[in-house]
Each structure stands twice: as structure tokens, then as C-alpha cells.
Amino acid sequence: MSESRKILMVSSEAVPYAKTGGLADMVSALALHLRESGDDVRIVIPRYYSIDKSKLEKINGPLGVPTGTDEKWTAVYKDMLKGKVPIYFIDYDQLYGRAGIYGPSGSESFEDNAERFNLLSRASFQLCRMLGWYPDVMHCHDWSAGLIPIYLNTTEFAGDFSQTASVFTIHNIGYQGVFPAEETIHTGLVETAAMLHKDNMNFLKCAIDQSHVITTVSPTYAKEIQTEQYGEGLEHLLDYRKYDLYGILNGVDYNDWNPETDPFIAPDNYSKEDMANKKKLKALLQEEAGLEVTDKKPLIGIVSRLADQKGFRELCEPFYGCLASLCRYIDLQFVILGTGEKWCEEELSRLNSTLPNLHAWTEFDNRKAHLIEAGSDFFLMPSRYEPCGLNQLYSLKYGTLPIVRMTGGLADTVENYNQQTGNGTGFTFYDLTPEAIYNVVGWAVWAWYNKKDHIEKMRQKAMSRDFSWNEPVKEYRKVYDIAMTKRRS
Ligand code: ADP
């Protein structure tokens, strides 16, 4: 294989343009690191309403995109991600010109999402034609780019894309892109069987069925999704394709997430050699959250989508969750930043007004996310499942010990505390119950009060762990080569 590959990333999100979760971080960071390794990598995403087109360059067009029902005339805009990676925006107001990426809120979806994201797939091919640039690999991320592999195997099998392989990454199997079977009409394909699952159109199932290579974002999650407990109904298909399935842990972009250089916490940056400013940031966080400003109590942070997946039922469902008990019976403080399911936002707002040692912001705020990573003592992630999880990786780098349930990427990255030796980088537990969360948080707080030397030792170890993109990029390049060999044979 040649040393430089042409890779087109197709995604519904990419930082800093559009983000609801870790997918956006991963797509941009992987692209930038592939570029550094010498690959010609480009990204394509929709031009949502929130992306200001006056800041982008309009490129020659319009772009005609055939769909199953008509031909749509889209505009194309371009920017250079961090001045290094071309990113193209498919602009089609009727489908993308509204607030929200998948729906008007975190818990609602747009009714025409099948049409919206079919357009993204088909426009990606037309974009390449317009550029006269044909990728070796189309790297498709999550269900919203999930129809590309079937197009490569059907309409695009011969001709311009005959040498183009598909790599599909599952970032979260809980979101599959399921629509009534009639929605296959948008594709114009007659071969609908691969698109269907349990009588519905299913983008994710189609991608797993049709891709040359499938990846997911941690080795443990790759195994978990082959089981009934985690496979969300696709476990048999994944088991069938297990020899084409690779678990590659996401890296962290330490240009953005590093306490030594993080502009969001400047001028109070800190390092593992000099942690003094971490205390200042804790005080700042307490002040902004309206909590008592003190270093005599441990502060526990959460930054998360407010979703069942993240363990929020066990944390704060009325009459069930343990958050109120944790705040009432353990001498600690909590800050929570998150948006998502409405019941959860409402419950957190209610707890906010009744518990003086808790503050919850129900908003999306990148600066606060950085401040919570830096200013907290612990970072809690009681996830039901966690494909990779980025926040625990950020926490490790910021010396904010993660408290995590042993699943997916959390199990691959956090080493449990050993009370005898003081070894470990965090606190882990298995059962997803309010009692188990209560106990593990209690254990961490106990160590914070009684084993200060262990906490310091763990912080040092956590901050020394390297979860940069160096290794994952090498693995993705290998996977691209495997996919290209498959396509070309
Ligand atoms: P997921 O992709 O499942 O949501 P990850 O841990 O992989 O979870 O990534 C979540 C990303 O989104 C992190 O970068 C996190 O800091 C960010 N994030 C989540 N909620 C918020 C919020 N309310 N404000 C700012 N950043 C947030």
C-alpha cells in the first residue's frame, strides 16, 4: 500500500462546527492526526443552520444529488479545520436549515431524518466527483453515514468509486437510525433487504452488513456488542462479522485537553509537577457554582448527556436515584453539567434548589466542561454502557480521578484503586444500582479524607497515562489498508 491514503470522513458532527457528543471530537481529532501522518484526509458534514456560512468559502456548484425521489440541488461550502484539513459542508436549507442536528431537542428526532442523512451519503459521492478526487476509503461514522457502504456495493460498485473501500465506525450502537420500511424510497435502491431489520429500515444494521471493515471505539465495547446485553438486537450480525470488527480506543486531542496549555483555565494552568493551581480552579468552580468555597470537602464533577445510557436513572430518578442521598449523607460537593432528557433536566433543577452542596447546569458549555475537569477532585461516570468515553480520559489528564462503571472504554482505561498499595488511577464498580454508585462514591470520598498520600499517588499516575492519538492512528491506517485490500481483491 502507498504511504499516503486518500480518506473521506463522512459524519453528522465534527468539532468545532457541530457537536452533541464524543463523535464530533473523534472525527476532527482523527482527521488531524491522519493528516500529520501524511494522509490526504477530508471531512464532509451537513451545513446546519447553526454553522455560519458567511465564515465559510463557497465552492463551485451547485451540486446535483440524485436521490430515490428526485434530484436535489445543494450548495457546498468549505473551511480548513485548524488550517490543515479541508472540511466540506453540504448546504440544503430544506433539510438542514433548522436548529438541531438530529432533532429540535436532545430527546426528539426530526421526522425526515432518513431523507436528511440519505442526502449526506449521496452528496458525499457527488462532492468527490465535483472535486475530481476519489478516496481510497470512505470512513463513515455512526448511523447517519450508514448508507455509504451499500451505495459502494451497488450504484457505485463500478466506475469512479470502484477502488474505494468502506470503513464504518460504531460510536454508539444505541442509536441505529430506524425508520419505517417505506423510507427506503429515498435511496432509490431496489435491493432493500440489507437495509431492513425487523421490518424497519435500519441505517446502522445496513452499514454493519455492507462495510468492508467495521470498527468501534474500544476493545471491550467491540466484544460487548456481540452479546445480547449490549448488542441492541444486532449482536448476531456482529458476531457473524466478528473477523471484520476491530475495537480501537479513541485518542484524546491533547492540544485541546491538557491542563498545562488549556486556554479555558488560563492563567491557572497546572502540571503534575506543580498542582498548586488546581486548588485555585476548584475554588473558582465552587464560586461559579454557588457552592461553599472550601478545600476541606471533595468536589465531584459530571459532564454528560443526560440519558439513561449514562446512568442517570440510578443517579437521580425520583424515589430511586442516589444523588440526593449522596449529597445528604456524605460530606461532599457535586457539580453537574449536562443536557438531554427532559425529566432529568427537570429533576436536576429541582435537586438544585433543595441541596446546598449540589449545583447542576442544564446547558451545553465547553468552557464549563473544561473548568469541571480541572477543578473537581473526582469525575463520576456510572454509565450503563460506554463505547469509549472521552471524559474519563480528560479526567485522567487533569488529575481528576474518575469513578466509573466497568464497561466498554471505561474498563479499558481506568485502573481500580488498590487500598493496600495506593495503586490505580480511579475507582471502579460493576453493578448498575443506586446502592453501588453510593458505595463507590463513598469509597472515593473515604480515600480522599483518609488516604491523602494514595490520592496524590493516583493523580500522578493518572496524569502520566498517555491516551494520545499516536497509537490509534496507526491502527486506523492498518484497518484502512485491510479494507482497501478487500475492495481491490
Ligand atoms: P458521548 O459521546 O456518549 O456523549 P463522550 O464521553 O464520548 O460521551 O463525549 C462527550 C463529549 O461531550 C465530551 O467532550 C464532553 O465534555 C462533552 N459534553 C457533554 N455534555 C456537555 C455539556 N453539557 N457541555 C459541554 N460539553 C459537554
Residues whose N, C-alpha, C, O or C-beta is under 5 A from the ligand:
A	BS01	ADP	T20 G21 G22 L23 V303 S304 R305 L337 G338 T339 E363 F364 D365 N366 A369 G389 L390 N391
